[in-house]
Amino acid sequence: MSWFLAPQTETQTSGPRVGLTVGKVIGKSHERNRIKRRMREALRRHVDLLPQHSDLIFHPRRVVLDIEFTKLEAEIVRILTQANSEAARAARNNSALPAGKPVS
C-alpha cells in the first residue's frame, strides 16, 4: 500500500485529514467500494494515531480485498506510526529554520 504525507498550511486549522484513492485499475466499482469501506473502518479504529496538522493519502492495492482485517489493521497502524514520525521530523526541521529567511 502506498501512502503520502503532506503538511497542512498555516491557514488550514482543521484537524488531520485522510484521503483514499482507489483507481479503476483495481477492479469494478463494488470491489473499489469494499476496499474503501475496509480502509475507513481500520482508520476509524485508530483515528487517535493520525498525525496532527497533516494530510495523509492512502493508495491501497487490490490485496486489501482479500487480506484478513487484523492484518489490514496492523498495516494501517504501522503506516500511521511511520507518518507520525515523519510529521514530527518535518516539524522539527521547519522550527529549526531562522525566522524571516526564505526557504529554497
N, C-alpha and C positions, 0 to 999 in steps of 0.2 A: 504494500500500500504506500502510495506517495503522499507526502504532506508538505505544506508550505506555511511559513510563519511570516507575518508582516506586522510591524508595529503600527498602531493607530496614531494618527496625527494628534497634536495637542487640542485641536478644535473638536475632536470626537471624544466626548467624555463618557460615553456609554461603556458598559462592561465588555468583557471579551465576546467576540463573535466567532461563529463557526460556519463554514461553508462546505457543502458536499457537491462534488462534481462527478456524475456518472454518465459517461457518454454512450451513444447508441451502439458503439462497437462492443459494449459489454453484453448486450442482449436485448430482448424485447422489453417493452415498457413495464410489464408486470415483474420481470426479473430486476430491472433497474429500481423499481419502486420498493421491492423487497429488500434490496441491498441498502437503500436509504433508510427504510424503517429499522433494520437491524442496527445500522450505524447510529441513528438517532437515539435508540434505546440504550446502547452501550455508552454513548456520550452523556445521556441524561443521568445515568447512574454515577457518573464521575465528573459532573459539572464543576465541582469544587476544585478540580485539578487543572482547569483551564487557565492558561497564562493571562494575567491581567493586562489590560491596555494593548491587546494584540488581536489580530485576525488570524484564525487558523483554518486552512483549507485542506480538506481531505480529498484524495482521488483514489478510491478503492479499486481493486481488481475483481475479476469475476469470482475468485475463490471465496469471497465474502459470502456468496450464496450458500456454499456447502460446508464451510468451516463451523465447528462447534461454537456455540455462543460464548462459552467460557474462554475459549482461545481468542475469539474476536475481542472480547472484553479485555483480556490481558494485553493484546496488541495495542488497543486504544490507550490503556493505562501507560504502557511503555512509551508511546508516542507523546502523550501529554506530559510525562515526566521529562522527556528529552526536550520538548518545546518549552517547558518552564525553565530548563537550564539555559537554553539559547536566549530566551527573553531576558533572563537575569543578566547574562553575559552582555547582551546588547545594551541593556540599561546601564550597566557599569561603564561600558565603553563610551556611551553618549554622555554620561555625567562627568567623565574624566576630561572632556573637551573644554578648553577655555571659553568663557563666555565672550560673545562678540566676534569670534573668529569663524569665517566661512569654512564649511567642510567641503573638500574637493574630492 
